[in-house]
Amino acid sequence: MLGIDIVNISRMQRLMQRFPQKGLAKFLNQDEICLIKNPQNAAGFFAAKEAASKALGTGIGKHCSFSDIIISKNKLNAPKIKFSKKIKKEFKIKKAYLSITHDKGLAIAVVFLKRCKKS
């Protein structure tokens, strides 16, 4: 399963100026907020969560919330993604891959999900 999303970085810049912590808390948990250094990071994380929900085929809403998708970084500062136990079980997710990029005022994220084989 594959999902992709694109976010205008200026959108996150406005959000962070108007509602510094409260705005980010709408879609990020406290650990994720600690990783945000600038609007580019915030836009990338938002795009990653949207792309992940699209890879599930649900979008953000009734079946999958922002809190069901967790973004972190590895030792080399590359983004990592994981899902809540509920989502992993329901959608039979074996492995999840995430890539985020920023260029010319845009943040783009791609999520690839490897699902367990059906028995």
Secondary structure, 3 states (H helix, E strand, C coil): CEEEEEEEHHHHHHHHHHCHHHHHHCCCCHHHHHHCCCHHHHHHHHHHHHHHHHHHCCCCCCCCCHHHEEEEECCCCCEEEEECHHHHHHCCEEEEEEEEEEECCEEEEEEEEEECCCC
